[in-house]
Amino acid sequence: MTTDLHEGPLEAAPTITKVKPTWREQRRARRRRRVWFEEILAWILVPVIIVGCYWAVEVALNAVGTSSSAIIDGIRTINASR
């Protein structure tokens, strides 16, 4: 077993050269980044749009002089009279 011992200077490991990705790999990476960006953007924008629509409806109803609860009560009254 002692004959396998290497007592000389250590050799440097060969350096790994970075290979430039092909155009298909670049396209796939761009597509993956774009999908992630769109997903994150959707998680932010969809709630903002929903809250904005609710706010716009409330403002429009207040401008007309009514509220959503008054409209719901009117619909219930109509359904009860049938």
C-alpha positions in Angstrom: 0.0 0.0 0.0 2.8 2.5 0.7 4.1 2.1 -2.9 1.0 3.9 -4.2 1.9 7.1 -2.3 2.7 10.0 -4.5 5.3 12.3 -3.0 5.9 14.7 -5.8 4.4 18.1 -6.3 0.6 18.2 -6.9 -0.5 18.9 -10.5 -3.0 21.6 -11.2 -6.4 20.5 -12.2 -7.3 21.3 -15.8 -9.4 24.4 -16.0 -12.9 24.0 -17.4 -13.6 26.3 -20.3 -17.1 27.7 -20.4 -18.8 26.8 -23.6 -21.1 29.4 -25.1 -24.6 28.1 -25.2 -26.2 27.4 -28.6 -28.9 29.7 -29.9 -31.5 27.2 -28.9 -30.3 27.1 -25.4 -30.2 30.9 -25.3 -33.7 31.1 -26.6 -34.9 28.5 -24.1 -33.3 30.5 -21.3 -34.9 33.8 -22.5 -38.3 32.1 -22.7 -37.9 30.7 -19.2 -37.0 34.1 -17.8 -39.9 35.7 -19.6 -42.4 33.1 -18.3 -41.1 33.7 -14.7 -41.4 37.5 -15.2 -44.9 37.2 -16.6 -45.9 34.9 -13.7 -44.6 37.3 -11.1 -46.1 40.3 -12.9 -49.5 38.5 -13.0 -49.4 37.8 -9.2 -49.0 41.5 -8.7 -51.2 43.0 -11.3 -54.3 40.8 -11.1 -55.1 41.8 -7.5 -54.4 45.4 -8.3 -56.8 45.2 -11.3 -59.5 43.5 -9.2 -59.2 46.1 -6.4 -59.2 48.9 -9.0 -62.4 47.6 -10.6 -64.1 47.3 -7.3 -63.1 50.9 -6.4 -64.2 52.1 -9.8 -67.7 50.5 -9.4 -68.0 52.0 -5.9 -67.1 55.5 -7.2 -69.5 55.2 -10.1 -72.3 54.1 -7.8 -71.6 56.9 -5.4 -71.6 59.4 -8.3 -75.0 58.2 -9.3 -76.3 58.4 -5.7 -76.6 54.8 -4.8 -74.6 52.0 -3.3 -74.0 48.3 -3.9 -76.0 47.4 -0.8 -79.0 49.4 -2.1 -78.8 47.6 -5.5 -78.6 44.2 -3.8 -81.6 45.0 -1.6 -83.5 46.0 -4.7 -82.7 42.8 -6.4 -83.8 40.8 -3.3 -87.1 42.8 -3.2 -87.7 42.0 -6.9 -87.0 38.3 -6.3 -89.2 38.2 -3.2 -92.2 39.7 -5.1 -92.2 36.8 -7.7 
